[in-house]
Amino acid sequence: MRPYVLIYVTDVDRSRAWYERLGFRLRRLHRHGGWAELEWGEFLLYLHGTAAPRPAGFALPGFEAQEGLESLAARLSAAGVLPDPSFSTRASGAC
């Protein structure tokens, strides 16, 4: 599992350049500039372009997993990490 943060930005290219100066390395870039994926070691940073500015400090943390959901859920459960009962993938629109 790799931790990530998704940040909405009004200028993907300018934001990407700033994070690259901090030491992040470009992983993927949308060919029309709508988003960029950067990494720093095992940490991922997703920059998503938006026309509407978000509140200062707005970011969505998460984890990227390369394994199946069933094995990930079993591993997390064995480690004592239980799902939040208020979370619903249907309600959130996640797929």
Phi and psi in radians as a Rosetta constraint file:
Dihedral C 1 N 2 CA 2 C 2 CIRCULARHARMONIC -2.108 0.35
Dihedral N 2 CA 2 C 2 N 3 CIRCULARHARMONIC 2.251 0.35
Dihedral C 2 N 3 CA 3 C 3 CIRCULARHARMONIC -1.271 0.35
Dihedral N 3 CA 3 C 3 N 4 CIRCULARHARMONIC 2.589 0.35
Dihedral C 3 N 4 CA 4 C 4 CIRCULARHARMONIC -2.507 0.35
Dihedral N 4 CA 4 C 4 N 5 CIRCULARHARMONIC 2.860 0.35
Dihedral C 4 N 5 CA 5 C 5 CIRCULARHARMONIC -2.310 0.35
Dihedral N 5 CA 5 C 5 N 6 CIRCULARHARMONIC 2.307 0.35
Dihedral C 5 N 6 CA 6 C 6 CIRCULARHARMONIC -1.780 0.35
Dihedral N 6 CA 6 C 6 N 7 CIRCULARHARMONIC 2.197 0.35
Dihedral C 6 N 7 CA 7 C 7 CIRCULARHARMONIC -2.154 0.35
Dihedral N 7 CA 7 C 7 N 8 CIRCULARHARMONIC 2.285 0.35
Dihedral C 7 N 8 CA 8 C 8 CIRCULARHARMONIC -1.520 0.35
Dihedral N 8 CA 8 C 8 N 9 CIRCULARHARMONIC 2.244 0.35
Dihedral C 8 N 9 CA 9 C 9 CIRCULARHARMONIC -2.288 0.35
Dihedral N 9 CA 9 C 9 N 10 CIRCULARHARMONIC 2.665 0.35
Dihedral C 9 N 10 CA 10 C 10 CIRCULARHARMONIC -1.513 0.35
Dihedral N 10 CA 10 C 10 N 11 CIRCULARHARMONIC -0.283 0.35
Dihedral C 10 N 11 CA 11 C 11 CIRCULARHARMONIC -2.431 0.35
Dihedral N 11 CA 11 C 11 N 12 CIRCULARHARMONIC 1.710 0.35
Dihedral C 11 N 12 CA 12 C 12 CIRCULARHARMONIC -1.096 0.35
Dihedral N 12 CA 12 C 12 N 13 CIRCULARHARMONIC -0.776 0.35
Dihedral C 12 N 13 CA 13 C 13 CIRCULARHARMONIC -1.114 0.35
Dihedral N 13 CA 13 C 13 N 14 CIRCULARHARMONIC -0.786 0.35
Dihedral C 13 N 14 CA 14 C 14 CIRCULARHARMONIC -1.144 0.35
Dihedral N 14 CA 14 C 14 N 15 CIRCULARHARMONIC -0.740 0.35
Dihedral C 14 N 15 CA 15 C 15 CIRCULARHARMONIC -1.147 0.35
Dihedral N 15 CA 15 C 15 N 16 CIRCULARHARMONIC -0.738 0.35
Dihedral C 15 N 16 CA 16 C 16 CIRCULARHARMONIC -1.053 0.35
Dihedral N 16 CA 16 C 16 N 17 CIRCULARHARMONIC -0.780 0.35
Dihedral C 16 N 17 CA 17 C 17 CIRCULARHARMONIC -1.066 0.35
Dihedral N 17 CA 17 C 17 N 18 CIRCULARHARMONIC -0.676 0.35
Dihedral C 17 N 18 CA 18 C 18 CIRCULARHARMONIC -1.136 0.35
Dihedral N 18 CA 18 C 18 N 19 CIRCULARHARMONIC -0.813 0.35
Dihedral C 18 N 19 CA 19 C 19 CIRCULARHARMONIC -1.186 0.35
Dihedral N 19 CA 19 C 19 N 20 CIRCULARHARMONIC -0.578 0.35
Dihedral C 19 N 20 CA 20 C 20 CIRCULARHARMONIC -1.146 0.35
Dihedral N 20 CA 20 C 20 N 21 CIRCULARHARMONIC -0.617 0.35
Dihedral C 20 N 21 CA 21 C 21 CIRCULARHARMONIC -1.152 0.35
Dihedral N 21 CA 21 C 21 N 22 CIRCULARHARMONIC -0.461 0.35
Dihedral C 21 N 22 CA 22 C 22 CIRCULARHARMONIC -1.364 0.35
Dihedral N 22 CA 22 C 22 N 23 CIRCULARHARMONIC -0.219 0.35
Dihedral C 22 N 23 CA 23 C 23 CIRCULARHARMONIC 2.068 0.35
Dihedral N 23 CA 23 C 23 N 24 CIRCULARHARMONIC -0.051 0.35
Dihedral C 23 N 24 CA 24 C 24 CIRCULARHARMONIC -1.229 0.35
Dihedral N 24 CA 24 C 24 N 25 CIRCULARHARMONIC 2.609 0.35
Dihedral C 24 N 25 CA 25 C 25 CIRCULARHARMONIC -1.999 0.35
Dihedral N 25 CA 25 C 25 N 26 CIRCULARHARMONIC 2.363 0.35
Dihedral C 25 N 26 CA 26 C 26 CIRCULARHARMONIC -1.140 0.35
Dihedral N 26 CA 26 C 26 N 27 CIRCULARHARMONIC 2.259 0.35
Dihedral C 26 N 27 CA 27 C 27 CIRCULARHARMONIC -1.792 0.35
Dihedral N 27 CA 27 C 27 N 28 CIRCULARHARMONIC -0.855 0.35
Dihedral C 27 N 28 CA 28 C 28 CIRCULARHARMONIC -2.594 0.35
Dihedral N 28 CA 28 C 28 N 29 CIRCULARHARMONIC 2.636 0.35
Dihedral C 28 N 29 CA 29 C 29 CIRCULARHARMONIC -2.417 0.35
Dihedral N 29 CA 29 C 29 N 30 CIRCULARHARMONIC 2.260 0.35
Dihedral C 29 N 30 CA 30 C 30 CIRCULARHARMONIC -1.118 0.35
Dihedral N 30 CA 30 C 30 N 31 CIRCULARHARMONIC 2.362 0.35
Dihedral C 30 N 31 CA 31 C 31 CIRCULARHARMONIC -1.138 0.35
Dihedral N 31 CA 31 C 31 N 32 CIRCULARHARMONIC -0.328 0.35
Dihedral C 31 N 32 CA 32 C 32 CIRCULARHARMONIC -1.833 0.35
Dihedral N 32 CA 32 C 32 N 33 CIRCULARHARMONIC 0.166 0.35
Dihedral C 32 N 33 CA 33 C 33 CIRCULARHARMONIC 1.384 0.35
Dihedral N 33 CA 33 C 33 N 34 CIRCULARHARMONIC 0.280 0.35
Dihedral C 33 N 34 CA 34 C 34 CIRCULARHARMONIC -1.323 0.35
Dihedral N 34 CA 34 C 34 N 35 CIRCULARHARMONIC -0.384 0.35
Dihedral C 34 N 35 CA 35 C 35 CIRCULARHARMONIC -2.800 0.35
Dihedral N 35 CA 35 C 35 N 36 CIRCULARHARMONIC 2.823 0.35
Dihedral C 35 N 36 CA 36 C 36 CIRCULARHARMONIC -2.506 0.35
Dihedral N 36 CA 36 C 36 N 37 CIRCULARHARMONIC 2.534 0.35
Dihedral C 36 N 37 CA 37 C 37 CIRCULARHARMONIC -2.012 0.35
Dihedral N 37 CA 37 C 37 N 38 CIRCULARHARMONIC 2.220 0.35
Dihedral C 37 N 38 CA 38 C 38 CIRCULARHARMONIC -2.156 0.35
Dihedral N 38 CA 38 C 38 N 39 CIRCULARHARMONIC 2.775 0.35
Dihedral C 38 N 39 CA 39 C 39 CIRCULARHARMONIC -2.432 0.35
Dihedral N 39 CA 39 C 39 N 40 CIRCULARHARMONIC 2.665 0.35
Dihedral C 39 N 40 CA 40 C 40 CIRCULARHARMONIC -2.446 0.35
Dihedral N 40 CA 40 C 40 N 41 CIRCULARHARMONIC 1.738 0.35
Dihedral C 40 N 41 CA 41 C 41 CIRCULARHARMONIC 1.114 0.35
Dihedral N 41 CA 41 C 41 N 42 CIRCULARHARMONIC -2.179 0.35
Dihedral C 41 N 42 CA 42 C 42 CIRCULARHARMONIC -1.582 0.35
Dihedral N 42 CA 42 C 42 N 43 CIRCULARHARMONIC -0.070 0.35
Dihedral C 42 N 43 CA 43 C 43 CIRCULARHARMONIC -1.535 0.35
Dihedral N 43 CA 43 C 43 N 44 CIRCULARHARMONIC 2.369 0.35
Dihedral C 43 N 44 CA 44 C 44 CIRCULARHARMONIC -1.936 0.35
Dihedral N 44 CA 44 C 44 N 45 CIRCULARHARMONIC 2.543 0.35
Dihedral C 44 N 45 CA 45 C 45 CIRCULARHARMONIC -2.259 0.35
Dihedral N 45 CA 45 C 45 N 46 CIRCULARHARMONIC 2.109 0.35
Dihedral C 45 N 46 CA 46 C 46 CIRCULARHARMONIC -1.847 0.35
Dihedral N 46 CA 46 C 46 N 47 CIRCULARHARMONIC 2.171 0.35
Dihedral C 46 N 47 CA 47 C 47 CIRCULARHARMONIC -1.862 0.35
Dihedral N 47 CA 47 C 47 N 48 CIRCULARHARMONIC 2.133 0.35
Dihedral C 47 N 48 CA 48 C 48 CIRCULARHARMONIC -2.060 0.35
Dihedral N 48 CA 48 C 48 N 49 CIRCULARHARMONIC 2.133 0.35
Dihedral C 48 N 49 CA 49 C 49 CIRCULARHARMONIC -1.249 0.35
Dihedral N 49 CA 49 C 49 N 50 CIRCULARHARMONIC 2.404 0.35
Dihedral C 49 N 50 CA 50 C 50 CIRCULARHARMONIC -2.558 0.35
Dihedral N 50 CA 50 C 50 N 51 CIRCULARHARMONIC 2.515 0.35
Dihedral C 50 N 51 CA 51 C 51 CIRCULARHARMONIC -1.353 0.35
Dihedral N 51 CA 51 C 51 N 52 CIRCULARHARMONIC -0.496 0.35
Dihedral C 51 N 52 CA 52 C 52 CIRCULARHARMONIC -1.641 0.35
Dihedral N 52 CA 52 C 52 N 53 CIRCULARHARMONIC 2.085 0.35
Dihedral C 52 N 53 CA 53 C 53 CIRCULARHARMONIC -1.058 0.35
Dihedral N 53 CA 53 C 53 N 54 CIRCULARHARMONIC 2.479 0.35
Dihedral C 53 N 54 CA 54 C 54 CIRCULARHARMONIC -1.679 0.35
Dihedral N 54 CA 54 C 54 N 55 CIRCULARHARMONIC 2.861 0.35
Dihedral C 54 N 55 CA 55 C 55 CIRCULARHARMONIC -1.010 0.35
Dihedral N 55 CA 55 C 55 N 56 CIRCULARHARMONIC 2.580 0.35
Dihedral C 55 N 56 CA 56 C 56 CIRCULARHARMONIC -0.960 0.35
Dihedral N 56 CA 56 C 56 N 57 CIRCULARHARMONIC 2.372 0.35
Dihedral C 56 N 57 CA 57 C 57 CIRCULARHARMONIC 1.420 0.35
Dihedral N 57 CA 57 C 57 N 58 CIRCULARHARMONIC 0.118 0.35
Dihedral C 57 N 58 CA 58 C 58 CIRCULARHARMONIC -1.336 0.35
Dihedral N 58 CA 58 C 58 N 59 CIRCULARHARMONIC 2.144 0.35
Dihedral C 58 N 59 CA 59 C 59 CIRCULARHARMONIC -2.721 0.35
Dihedral N 59 CA 59 C 59 N 60 CIRCULARHARMONIC 2.685 0.35
Dihedral C 59 N 60 CA 60 C 60 CIRCULARHARMONIC -2.016 0.35
Dihedral N 60 CA 60 C 60 N 61 CIRCULARHARMONIC 1.962 0.35
Dihedral C 60 N 61 CA 61 C 61 CIRCULARHARMONIC -1.468 0.35
Dihedral N 61 CA 61 C 61 N 62 CIRCULARHARMONIC 2.731 0.35
Dihedral C 61 N 62 CA 62 C 62 CIRCULARHARMONIC -2.998 0.35
Dihedral N 62 CA 62 C 62 N 63 CIRCULARHARMONIC -2.950 0.35
Dihedral C 62 N 63 CA 63 C 63 CIRCULARHARMONIC -2.354 0.35
Dihedral N 63 CA 63 C 63 N 64 CIRCULARHARMONIC 2.475 0.35
Dihedral C 63 N 64 CA 64 C 64 CIRCULARHARMONIC -1.810 0.35
Dihedral N 64 CA 64 C 64 N 65 CIRCULARHARMONIC 2.178 0.35
Dihedral C 64 N 65 CA 65 C 65 CIRCULARHARMONIC -2.002 0.35
Dihedral N 65 CA 65 C 65 N 66 CIRCULARHARMONIC 2.456 0.35
Dihedral C 65 N 66 CA 66 C 66 CIRCULARHARMONIC -1.774 0.35
Dihedral N 66 CA 66 C 66 N 67 CIRCULARHARMONIC 0.142 0.35
Dihedral C 66 N 67 CA 67 C 67 CIRCULARHARMONIC -1.997 0.35
Dihedral N 67 CA 67 C 67 N 68 CIRCULARHARMONIC 2.914 0.35
Dihedral C 67 N 68 CA 68 C 68 CIRCULARHARMONIC -1.107 0.35
Dihedral N 68 CA 68 C 68 N 69 CIRCULARHARMONIC 2.644 0.35
Dihedral C 68 N 69 CA 69 C 69 CIRCULARHARMONIC -1.082 0.35
Dihedral N 69 CA 69 C 69 N 70 CIRCULARHARMONIC -0.649 0.35
Dihedral C 69 N 70 CA 70 C 70 CIRCULARHARMONIC -1.118 0.35
Dihedral N 70 CA 70 C 70 N 71 CIRCULARHARMONIC -0.795 0.35
Dihedral C 70 N 71 CA 71 C 71 CIRCULARHARMONIC -1.227 0.35
Dihedral N 71 CA 71 C 71 N 72 CIRCULARHARMONIC -0.616 0.35
Dihedral C 71 N 72 CA 72 C 72 CIRCULARHARMONIC -1.125 0.35
Dihedral N 72 CA 72 C 72 N 73 CIRCULARHARMONIC -0.791 0.35
Dihedral C 72 N 73 CA 73 C 73 CIRCULARHARMONIC -1.080 0.35
Dihedral N 73 CA 73 C 73 N 74 CIRCULARHARMONIC -0.727 0.35
Dihedral C 73 N 74 CA 74 C 74 CIRCULARHARMONIC -1.130 0.35
Dihedral N 74 CA 74 C 74 N 75 CIRCULARHARMONIC -0.737 0.35
Dihedral C 74 N 75 CA 75 C 75 CIRCULARHARMONIC -1.147 0.35
Dihedral N 75 CA 75 C 75 N 76 CIRCULARHARMONIC -0.745 0.35
Dihedral C 75 N 76 CA 76 C 76 CIRCULARHARMONIC -1.164 0.35
Dihedral N 76 CA 76 C 76 N 77 CIRCULARHARMONIC -0.699 0.35
Dihedral C 76 N 77 CA 77 C 77 CIRCULARHARMONIC -1.097 0.35
Dihedral N 77 CA 77 C 77 N 78 CIRCULARHARMONIC -0.739 0.35
Dihedral C 77 N 78 CA 78 C 78 CIRCULARHARMONIC -1.113 0.35
Dihedral N 78 CA 78 C 78 N 79 CIRCULARHARMONIC -0.474 0.35
Dihedral C 78 N 79 CA 79 C 79 CIRCULARHARMONIC -1.528 0.35
Dihedral N 79 CA 79 C 79 N 80 CIRCULARHARMONIC 0.030 0.35
Dihedral C 79 N 80 CA 80 C 80 CIRCULARHARMONIC 1.539 0.35
Dihedral N 80 CA 80 C 80 N 81 CIRCULARHARMONIC 0.163 0.35
Dihedral C 80 N 81 CA 81 C 81 CIRCULARHARMONIC -1.602 0.35
Dihedral N 81 CA 81 C 81 N 82 CIRCULARHARMONIC 1.977 0.35
Dihedral C 81 N 82 CA 82 C 82 CIRCULARHARMONIC -1.836 0.35
Dihedral N 82 CA 82 C 82 N 83 CIRCULARHARMONIC 2.561 0.35
Dihedral C 82 N 83 CA 83 C 83 CIRCULARHARMONIC -1.183 0.35
Dihedral N 83 CA 83 C 83 N 84 CIRCULARHARMONIC 2.629 0.35
Dihedral C 83 N 84 CA 84 C 84 CIRCULARHARMONIC -1.318 0.35
Dihedral N 84 CA 84 C 84 N 85 CIRCULARHARMONIC 2.071 0.35
Dihedral C 84 N 85 CA 85 C 85 CIRCULARHARMONIC -1.110 0.35
Dihedral N 85 CA 85 C 85 N 86 CIRCULARHARMONIC -0.311 0.35
Dihedral C 85 N 86 CA 86 C 86 CIRCULARHARMONIC -1.453 0.35
Dihedral N 86 CA 86 C 86 N 87 CIRCULARHARMONIC -0.164 0.35
Dihedral C 86 N 87 CA 87 C 87 CIRCULARHARMONIC -1.459 0.35
Dihedral N 87 CA 87 C 87 N 88 CIRCULARHARMONIC 2.350 0.35
Dihedral C 87 N 88 CA 88 C 88 CIRCULARHARMONIC -2.413 0.35
Dihedral N 88 CA 88 C 88 N 89 CIRCULARHARMONIC 2.180 0.35
Dihedral C 88 N 89 CA 89 C 89 CIRCULARHARMONIC -1.156 0.35
Dihedral N 89 CA 89 C 89 N 90 CIRCULARHARMONIC -0.514 0.35
Dihedral C 89 N 90 CA 90 C 90 CIRCULARHARMONIC -1.187 0.35
Dihedral N 90 CA 90 C 90 N 91 CIRCULARHARMONIC -0.745 0.35
Dihedral C 90 N 91 CA 91 C 91 CIRCULARHARMONIC -1.204 0.35
Dihedral N 91 CA 91 C 91 N 92 CIRCULARHARMONIC -0.579 0.35
Dihedral C 91 N 92 CA 92 C 92 CIRCULARHARMONIC -1.503 0.35
Dihedral N 92 CA 92 C 92 N 93 CIRCULARHARMONIC -0.248 0.35
Dihedral C 92 N 93 CA 93 C 93 CIRCULARHARMONIC 1.416 0.35
Dihedral N 93 CA 93 C 93 N 94 CIRCULARHARMONIC 0.134 0.35
Dihedral C 93 N 94 CA 94 C 94 CIRCULARHARMONIC -1.215 0.35
Dihedral N 94 CA 94 C 94 N 95 CIRCULARHARMONIC 2.667 0.35
